[in-house]
Amino acid sequence: MRIPEEGITWHYTTWLNITFLLLAATLLVRSCALAALRCCG
């Protein structure tokens, strides 16, 4: 008898996607901030 899994299953690909999205967001924010500093500062 199997117990059905509830909710979202967190596979390793999910963690890879989250890590990649966080890395991409960090790089995007940093590049935008540096561009703003170069332009206005």
Phi and psi in degrees as GROMACS dihedral restraints (atoms count N, CA, C in turn):
[ dihedral_restraints ]
;  ai    aj    ak    al  type     phi  dphi    fc
    3     4     5     6     1   -99.3    20    10
    4     5     6     7     1   143.7    20    10
    6     7     8     9     1   -91.8    20    10
    7     8     9    10     1   122.3    20    10
    9    10    11    12     1   -66.8    20    10
   10    11    12    13     1   138.3    20    10
   12    13    14    15     1   -77.7    20    10
   13    14    15    16     1   138.1    20    10
   15    16    17    18     1  -105.2    20    10
   16    17    18    19     1   146.4    20    10
   18    19    20    21     1    75.4    20    10
   19    20    21    22     1  -157.0    20    10
   21    22    23    24     1   -87.1    20    10
   22    23    24    25     1   134.4    20    10
   24    25    26    27     1   -89.2    20    10
   25    26    27    28     1   133.7    20    10
   27    28    29    30     1  -100.3    20    10
   28    29    30    31     1    97.6    20    10
   30    31    32    33     1   -86.5    20    10
   31    32    33    34     1   170.7    20    10
   33    34    35    36     1   -64.3    20    10
   34    35    36    37     1   -28.3    20    10
   36    37    38    39     1   -66.9    20    10
   37    38    39    40     1   -30.5    20    10
   39    40    41    42     1   -63.9    20    10
   40    41    42    43     1   -45.4    20    10
   42    43    44    45     1   -66.2    20    10
   43    44    45    46     1   -36.9    20    10
   45    46    47    48     1   -63.1    20    10
   46    47    48    49     1   -42.1    20    10
   48    49    50    51     1   -63.7    20    10
   49    50    51    52     1   -44.3    20    10
   51    52    53    54     1   -62.5    20    10
   52    53    54    55     1   -44.4    20    10
   54    55    56    57     1   -61.6    20    10
   55    56    57    58     1   -44.2    20    10
   57    58    59    60     1   -64.2    20    10
   58    59    60    61     1   -41.9    20    10
   60    61    62    63     1   -64.7    20    10
   61    62    63    64     1   -41.3    20    10
   63    64    65    66     1   -64.2    20    10
   64    65    66    67     1   -41.7    20    10
   66    67    68    69     1   -63.8    20    10
   67    68    69    70     1   -45.0    20    10
   69    70    71    72     1   -63.2    20    10
   70    71    72    73     1   -42.1    20    10
   72    73    74    75     1   -64.1    20    10
   73    74    75    76     1   -41.8    20    10
   75    76    77    78     1   -62.2    20    10
   76    77    78    79     1   -46.2    20    10
   78    79    80    81     1   -64.8    20    10
   79    80    81    82     1   -38.5    20    10
   81    82    83    84     1   -64.6    20    10
   82    83    84    85     1   -46.0    20    10
   84    85    86    87     1   -63.3    20    10
   85    86    87    88     1   -43.3    20    10
   87    88    89    90     1   -63.3    20    10
   88    89    90    91     1   -44.1    20    10
   90    91    92    93     1   -67.0    20    10
   91    92    93    94     1   -37.7    20    10
   93    94    95    96     1   -66.1    20    10
   94    95    96    97     1   -41.6    20    10
   96    97    98    99     1   -64.8    20    10
   97    98    99   100     1   -42.3    20    10
   99   100   101   102     1   -66.2    20    10
  100   101   102   103     1   -39.3    20    10
  102   103   104   105     1   -64.9    20    10
  103   104   105   106     1   -40.3    20    10
  105   106   107   108     1   -65.3    20    10
  106   107   108   109     1   -40.2    20    10
  108   109   110   111     1   -65.9    20    10
  109   110   111   112     1   -41.6    20    10
  111   112   113   114     1   -65.3    20    10
  112   113   114   115     1   -38.9    20    10
  114   115   116   117     1   -73.0    20    10
  115   116   117   118     1   -49.3    20    10
  117   118   119   120     1  -101.2    20    10
  118   119   120   121     1   -15.4    20    10
